[in-house]
């Protein structure tokens, strides 16, 4: 398999970490959707990363579909998403909040840096949404002691930590770690894991 995209994207990094944790071999091509857009678009008409090229040449073109495919390649007991019941719903809830947080971070960056005149309304809206999501995630994490959100590592743990780092680096000073002690500790613990240190890249502003 070939994973396309740079690891400073929280979406791409989540895929790389899942692949490593599952022990699935893959090649990484850190193509940029800005400077190498033609190469990305030749495989994915949406010109979006992550993009996963399978061994048979088929292409999986978005994060949710990629994780669904990767989960299908390992036994149910090893999957990073519970297969049924309330825990599955709860993990998906945290994942949804984390990916929404990441989405707003990207939208805010584009508004501030790629538009000649940023919309003050849109900027404030994104910042408000980010703060509200972080407050919800903080309350969720504070209620669950332990190294991982649900007792063992899941896609939720990975999604939150990857989004936290990406938004923190793309928007220095936007997030006050002291305001979210449970989340901050969670993300620091995840970043200390060998797989997080291996699958890692400092944020590079698009150009």
N, C-alpha and C positions, 0 to 999 in steps of 0.2 A: 504494500500500500504506500501511497505518497500523500503526505499531508502538506498542503500549500498554505502559506501565510506566515507572518512574523509573530514571534512569541510575545512581542509587546502588546499584541491584541489579546484581551482576556479570553475571547472566544477561541482563538487558535491555541492558546496555551492550555486551556481546559482539555482540548482534544489530545494534545501531546501528552499531558499528564495521564489521562485515561488510558491511552495506548500503552504507556510505560507500565502503569499499574496492572494492566491486563497481560503484560508480557507479549504484546503483539508487535512483531517486527514492522518497521515502517521507515521510509525515507522522508526527510524533511526538506522542503524547498521554500526558503524564506522570501517568497516573492511579495512585493508591495503592490497593492491595488492602485497606487498612484504612479510610481516610477516604472512598474512592470505590468501595467494594466492590460496590455494586449495579450500577454502570456496567460494571465488569469482568465480573461474573458474567452480565450480560445477553449478553455475547459469548462468554464462556468459562465453562461450567458448573463447571469446577474452581476458578474464582476465582483464577487464577494468572497471573503475568506472568513472561516476556514472552508477549504474545498478538499475533499478526500477522493483520490483516484484509487479505485480498487484494483486488485491483481488482474481481473478480467477486462480492465479498461473502463468499466462503468464509473460514473462520477456521482458522488453524493455531495449536494450543494448547499447544505445549511447545517448549523450546529445541532439542532434537535434530531435531524435525520441521521447525522453522523453518530451521535451518541446512541441512538436506537440501533443502528447497525453494529456498532462495537459491542453493545450489550448482548446482541444476539450471537456473538462469536465465542462467548464464554459461558460456562455452566451457570445456572440460575443462582447458586449459592455464592458465586464470586462477583456477581453484578453489583455495580455501585449505585443501583437504584432498586429499592425493594419492589418485589413483583406484584404485591397485592396488599390490601388492607389499609388502615389509617396511616401507617408509617409511610407507605408510598405517596399518599396524598400530601402528607406533611413535608416530605422531602421535595416533592414537586412544587409545593408552595414556596419553600425557601429558594429553590432554583429560579422560580419565576420572579421573585423579588430581586434576586441577585442579577439576573440577566436584564431586568428592567433598569436597575441601578447602572449597570454597564452601558445600556443603550442611551440613558440620559447623559452619561458622561461623554459619550461619543458625540451626541447631538450638541451638547454645550461646547465642546471643543470646535466642532465645525462652525458653529454660529460665531464664536469669538475670533477664530483664526482664519477662516476661509471666506467670510463675508466682509465686504468692504465696510459696511455699516451694520454692525450687529443690532438685532432687535432687543432693546432693553426688556421688553415684556417677555420675549421668549427666553432670554438669559435668566431672568428672575424665576420664570416658571420651571425651568430645568433645575435650578438650584433648590427651589422649594421641593420639587419632587424627589431630588436626591436626599435632602434632609429628612423628608418624611419616610422614605424607604429605609434609610439608615436607622432611624428611630425604631421602626418596626422590627428590623433585623436585630438590633441591639436587645430589644425586649425578648425576642425569641431565643437568642443565644444565652442571655443571662439566666433564663429559666432552665437551661440544660447544662449542668456542670459536666466536666470531663473534657478530654482532648478533642473529641469529635462531636458534632451536632447531635447525632443519633446513636452514639455509642461505638460506631465504627465509621470509617471514612466512606462518604458517599459523594455523588455528584454535587450535592448541595454544599458540602465543605469546600470543594474545589472551586465551584462557581463564585462563592462569596469571596474567597481569598484572592482569586484572580481579578475579579472586578474591583476589589478594594485597592489592590496595588496599581492597576491600570489608571483608575480615576485619580488616585493620589498623585501619581507621577505626571499625568496629563494636566492636572489642575493643582499645582502646589499651593498649599494653604487652604484649599477648599474644605478639606476634612480635618477636623480637630480630633486626633485620636483619644484625647482625654475625655471627650464628650461621649465616646462609645467604648468604654473599657472592655466589655465582654467581646465585642467585635474585634477590637484592636488586638487583644490577647489571642483570640482565635486565629486571626490572620498571621500574626507573628509565629504562632505554633506551626501553622501550615507551611509558611515560608522556610522554616527550619528543617523540614523534611527533605531528604536527599532528592526525591523526585522533583520537588519544587525548585531546588537549587540547580538541578540539571536542566529542566525545561524552563528556561528563564531568559528574559531579554529586557534591558532597560528601555523605557519609552523613547521612541524616535518620532519626532513631529513629522507629519507628512509634508512632502515638498514636491 
